[in-house]
Amino acid sequence: MPERGVPLVVVAGVDVRFGSKAVLSGVDLVVHAGEVVSLIGPNGAGKTTLVRVVLGLIAPDRGSVKRAAERIGYVPQHLAVDPTLPLTVRRFLALAGGNDEQARDVLAEVGAEEVLESPVQELSGGETRRVLLARALLRDPRLLVLDEPAQGVDVGGQAELYGVIRRVRDRHGCGVLMVSHDLHLVMAATDRVVCLNHHVCCVGHPETVSRDPNYVALFGARAAANLAVYHHHHDHRHDSSGEVVPLDENGSRHG
């Protein structure tokens, strides 16, 4: 388990241009071990491009990217599988290098062990996201990069999925970089928010960002005023196996 607080990826002063179009300008981003960072911004703001820079798929035109995380797990927005291809979840995870025991373990960790023998094409939106997360966990990643992790999942399922992501972070101590448009739930699920619109508009704790003038200018006064910032009351902790351990009112472990 990586030491909490260690920088896993450091993006400094990054510019990316596609032809004459500036997609990223002077972007800085740091993700530490043990924290969940959410990257938010409007469509076309450069979020996916920044993720590709973090993953090493795009070399910036200017600036630097330092990766201390030797293992990175990536969950893409979409899973495209030929509908005629006979592919079960078991086989899908085997193709990613997991044996049967590992497949069962990672599916159990994300709460999807019951889909092991299901055809991938028949999974619901929420099941698909959990299976993709399970596949990423096969790498025992130090850094998880999740591109729209709640894509195609209903609101109730999104809240559950973000809970799974936080438990994964708690258990493994990994850093998590999430890209999302789901501002309300992201604000509840994250430790730090980076608001991007080709450059970094604002960054900080969710509650601070929700009041930042740059955030208001980007998403509108009404959206900012209606944004519910949820406070997570820590009445429990997670042990090394990921199990919930209740705390008493002084923050001490019960039992």
N, C-alpha and C positions, 0 to 999 in steps of 0.2 A: 504494500500500500504506500503510495507516495506521501511524503510529508506535507501536511496541510499548509497552505500559504506559499508553496514553491511555485514560481511562474512556470507554466507548462508551454505557453506560446506567447511570444511578444512581437506584436506588429508595430512598427515604428515609422511614421512619416510616409506611408505607402500611397503611391499614385498608380492608377491603372487607367490606361486609355485604350479605347477601341477605335482605331482610326483617328478622327478629329474629335471624338467624344470623350470627355473626361468622366469616367465612371466612379473612380475613387480619387479623392484629393487630400493628401496629408493625413491619412487615417492612422490613428493609434488604437491599439487594442491589446489588452492583457487578460489572460485567463489563468487563474491560480488553481492549484490542487485543492479540492474540497469546496469549490464555489460553483454556483450556477449563474451564468451570465446570459442574459437575453438580449439579442440583437433585434431591435424593432425599427420600423420605418415604412414609408409608403411603397407601393409597387414601383419598381424601377429605381430604387434608392441605392442599389449596389450591394444589397445584403448577400445575394448568392455569389456575386463576384468576390466579396470579402471571404466568404466561406471557402471558395476555391483557392484563394490565396493562402488561407490558413492550412488547407489540406496539401498545399504544394502543387496543385494542378495548374496554377497560373503564376508566372513570375512577374512581380511588380515592375513597372517602368522606373520607379524610384522608391527609395526606402528599403527597409530590411524586415525579414521575418526570421525569428529564432525559435526553434522548436526543441524544448527539453523533453517533451513526451515522445518516447520512441514508439509507443503503440497508441494509435488513434482509431477509435471506432466511429463509423459514419453511418447515420440513418438518413437516407435520401427522402425527398418529398414523395416520390411515387415508386411503385413496384410494378413493372410491366412484364407480364408472363403470358406467353402464348396460351390462349384458352384451350387448345387441343393437346397441350403438353401434360402428360401424367406426372404431376409434381406434388408430392406431399410435403408438409412442413418438415417431417423427418429428413427427407431427401434434400430439401432446400438448405437445411442447416448442415447436412453432411457435405454438400458442395462448398460450403464455407469453411470446411475443415473440422467440423465437430463430430465426435462419435456419439453413439446413442446416449451414453451416460451424461456427456456434456450437454447434449441437446435437451434432455429432460431437466437438467439443473438450471440452464438459462431460461427455459420456458417457465419453470416453477418460480424463478426469481421475478419474472415480469407478470406472473399471474395468468399464464396461458398454457399450462401443461396439458389441458384437455384437447388442444388442437393438434397434437403431435402427428396424428395420422390423417388429419384433414387435408384435402386438396388446397393448395395455396390460392387458387382462383375462387374458392368458395368462402374465403374468410371475410368477415365483416371489416369495416374500416378500422375499428378499434383493435380487432385481433391482428390485422395486418401490421399496424403500428407496433404492437407488442412483439410480434415475430421479428420484425426488422430490428427492434431494439435488442432482442435476444441474440440475433445474429451478430450484432455489433459487440455484444458482451463476450462472445466466444474468443475475442482477441485479448480479453482481460485488459481493456484500454486504460491508459492513464488520463486520456482526454476523450470525451464523447462529444461529437458534433452532430446536432440534430437539426435538420432543415425542415421546418414546419412539422414538428412531431405530431401535432393533433390534426393534421390534414384529413378530412373526411370522417371525423369523429364527432358525435353529438356532444352537447355541452356537458352533460353528466359524465360521459366517457372521457372528455378532455380533463376534467378535474381529477378523475381517477388516474389517468395516464400521467399527469404532472406529479401526482403523488408517487407513482411508481418511479419516475425519474429521480425525484428527491431521495427515495429510499435506496436506489442504486448508488447515488452519490454518497449517501451516508455509509453504506456498506463497504464500498470500494475506495472511498476517499478520492475519487477521480474529479477532474474538472469537467464542467459541462458548458458547452456553448450552444444555445438554442436560438434558432431564427423563427420568428412567429409574428402573425398579424393579430393574434388573440390577446389584445392588450390587457383586458381585465384579468384573465386567468394567468397570463404571464407575470403580471405584477404580483400575483399571489404566490407564484411558484419560484421566483428568482431572488437571488441575493443582490445582483447588480444589473442595471439596465444600461445599454448603450444605444442611443437613438441616432440613427444614421440617415442622412439624406445626401449621399455622395461624399460628405464629410461628417465628422462626428458633431452632432448638434448639441448634445448634452449627455452626461454619463453620471451614474451614481446610484444610490439606494432608490428602489421603486417609488417610495413616497416623496423623496426629494425631486426626482425626475418628473413626477406627475404635476408638480407645481412650477417647473422650470418654464420661463417665458418662451424658450426655443421649442419646448415640447408643445406648448399651447399654440404657438404659431404654426407648427407643422401639422397638428391633428385637429386644430380648431378649438375654440373656447368651450363649445358645448360638449365635445368629446372629452376634454380635460375635466370639465365640471362634473360630468356624469361618471367619470372613471372611479370605480370603487376600489380603493386600496385595502386589501384584506390583510389583517394582522394574524399571523399564525402564533397561537399561544402554545409554547413548548411545554406541554404537560407530560412529555414522554421523550425518550431517547431511543436510538436503535443500537443493539449490541452488534458484535462482530458477524453474526449470522444474518443480520437484518431484522431480527425480531424486535417488536416494540417492548420497551421496558418502561413502565409507568414511573413518574417522579412524584414525590410529595411536594407540598407547597414551598419547601425550601430548596427544591431542585435536587433532592437526594433520591437515589434509587430505592424503590420499594423492595422488600424481601431480602 
